[in-house]
Amino acid sequence: MLDAEERRAVEAMLRRFAGRIEAELLAGEGADGDLGRVPRLLTEARALDLVADPSPQAPGHELGVWGSHCHEEGLGVSLLTLALLAEACAGFAAAVHAQGLACLALPASAGRAGDAPAQSLPLEPGMLLGAAFTPYYGIPLSTRFGQEGTGLHLVEERGKLFLSGSSHFLLAAGPPRALVCFARGPGAFAEDAPGWVSLAVGSGAAGLDLQEVGQRTGLRAAHQAHLRCERVAISGDQILQTGKAARRTLAQVLGCDWLGQAAIALGVARRALRDSRAYAADRYQGGRLIEGHAAVQLLQGTAEYDVAVLESLLGRHAAQPLASMQPRDLLGWACAARLAVGEHACRAVSNCLQTLGGYGYMEDYGLEKRLRDVSTLRGLHGAPDQLRLYLNQLRRGIGVADAW
Amino acid sequence: MQSNLSHSIQRLEPLGRWLYDHSVEALWERDTRTLPRYLRQRRRAYRRFAQERIAPLALEADRSPEVYDPRPLLAEAGRRGFQSELLPWPLGRMPYRALLDGKVFAVILKAEEFCAACGGIGLSLLAHDLGMGPLLLAGHLPTILRWQWPINRANLRGDVRLVVYAITEPGAGSDMEESAGAARARYTTTARKVNGGYVLNGQKVFISGGAHCDYATVFAVLEREDGSPARVDTDYTCFIVERGREGFRAGRRERKLGQRACDASQLFLDDVFVPARNLVGTERSGWALNRNVLNYSRGPVGAIALGIARGAAESATRFARETRLNNKPLVAYQEVQLALAEMWIDVLAMRGLVWQSARHFLPQQGMAAASKAFCGELGFRVANRAMELMGDHGYLADQGAEKAMRDVRLNQIYEGTNQINYLAFVESFWESDLGPGDPARG
């Protein structure tokens, strides 16, 4: 946990870097700026210890977004970082978020006894990773469509292991060099067959295919791909975790994924509100500034309320160490925060765009990008109705919840 | 359950059976059947054109709007009579029955069908009706014969003549569409009377179709002869300006969130001389003319939102039918059925209001504003619901729902923001229903 002074210092550093992202990435023309500059900005972010690193020797391993500090110090700093980066560019924040999730999926980052990083996968500093845990539709761990797991299956044939199946909408900071995959495993690897297994695999492995998802609405500074595996040979030392340990890590990854998305949406909404206020204080209609019109005040007032709801939801357990948080509590919190993206963040951004009238709809003022980005978060890694059903499952203590 | 219900219906008395509509009929057909014959035929023709000619171009036109050329489609639509439906034969292709029924009913049917296939291409075709609006609504027969008739004839030959409507200015958007604002609007486009005509100066922005137009109906504030300050609400005057007139040019084409196949462009007027015959209507009648054009156009803009929302609902339905999970289609799950029902009921509600407002003998300010604002809101809700239902697939361009979301968001902004339309509704029903006096004076 940061004290007030540390928090101010971190915020000041993040705001400076956010300004740099805008100057570097978004200064030119184009709907999403110059995406070719993302790798360089990621390097700079890494130098500031904002990006999680798979190598325990790198400072980002502990300090980066979703780094190992979360286990002892809570999620507040990661949420703060993502929200402030998203005020500049949600796609860039999503890239940092994705790298953090993949590092979180490595058991070494949890520092738990008995878990070891995959021996066959050298984790070099700065290595880009991806976490494969999302099914074609629905939510892993949910009894609704999660019964089929992620779509990845580890099978054992004559003493050899093979990974087959698919995982979809994998988010990463760039084309990943290695993947942390959550798969359904055979009984020998799972305490509650068919249970969960996590494993690490190089993205160049034979039989593994990563294909970019194609044109999408927003978050274009982040990389997104579908993973297909056809009998990818897996050795025993690529296995990271099995059974309940794997499932617990998956719950943490899933929870932090939704919370990170909500934090990014909060940053987008805050920035939209700031832009709206600036415009309203400068634009005339009917002979007076539009900030004086009740119609504009109502739009901004609703956006202010929406931002407050998101802040309140995200702050609820932000100080609690991840290691001490029950997966059911984490997932319930994360699920609610992620649902608020669609209802509150999207409405806030849309209302702010409305205050700019025709200019809000054009690329030049940035609101159209913010609406695209936040609309992408609306359905990322879980349709809202599926989230509602899952939240209800968690509360009723059925399905996945009974494991804890 | 359905089988048991069918058996039970068969056991009813003959009259009871007759009174029970249990026919299997698509929503679209069911609504079409309620229309008079001439509109049923039109609706089917519009849908055929949209499916055959617009839909195949939609994704690419959205992805690369700078290379999309609307003129071939404008020519084809013109040949089919879709670009000349504001006047009856021999001046145009408006059905005669429309002279007795709602004047814009055919236009709203066209708007829904075209925009269900693509909001942007739909707008690029519909912008012409808006541009032609002042030529008709000025109520001046020589203007109709001099301008509207030849333009219609050319379009019917497939010789494209695109007319666009130009009111919005860099410092005045809403002020050009609302009574209270017009009196204090910070306009830039002016007209000065000179020997034999007028000289126009100024700039227009966000003009749909401006990059490709052959004519623009331009509204300008006519300077007063006594030199006193002129105002939008007292001195607004409409002129038709031909492409090629010296000093008249299209400027930058805006990069926008949606409806990208239809350009939104700047128009510049630098000492543009237009002869007196280019005056549309009478001097200083432009404010009433502009407001009535909006009365005629806001219903169709509501229908554009309706069409885009229907397209989104169709995309979500297709996804739910084709996606199989746990060995059954997604649509078999109750939560998916509930979501689809919400979307389609919203679409029906939008159509209900759009059709109802279009049934008025003349388009009316309050009804048109209600139709426009309601459909703008609901259309966005439907498109977002479609994206949500599809989960991650919802934000992929090739699924269609995200494009619908981007497209329909514009419907809360153009033709007056929704807030301006709510105020137009209040103004319209102030004396009859909502309060005494004129809100513009307040």
Interface residues (C-beta under 8 A of the other chain):
Chain A: E29 A31 T134 Y136 Y137 G138 F145 Q147 E148 H168 F169 V213 G214 Q215 R216 T217 G218 Y284 Q285 G286 G287 A295 V296 L299 G342 C346 S350 L353 Q354 G357 G358 G360 Y361 M362 E363 D364 E368 L371 R372 S375 T376 R378 G379 L380 H381 G382 A383 P384 D385 Q386 L389
Chain B: R63 T168 G171 G173 S174 D175 E178 A180 G181 A183 R184 R186 V205 F206 E254 R255 K256 L257 G258 A264 T323 L325 N326 L330 E335 V336 L338 A339 F380 N384 M387 E388 L389 M390 G391 D392 H393 G394 Y395 L396 A397 D398 E402 M405 R406 R409 L410 Q412 I413 Y414 T417 N418 Q419 Y422 L423
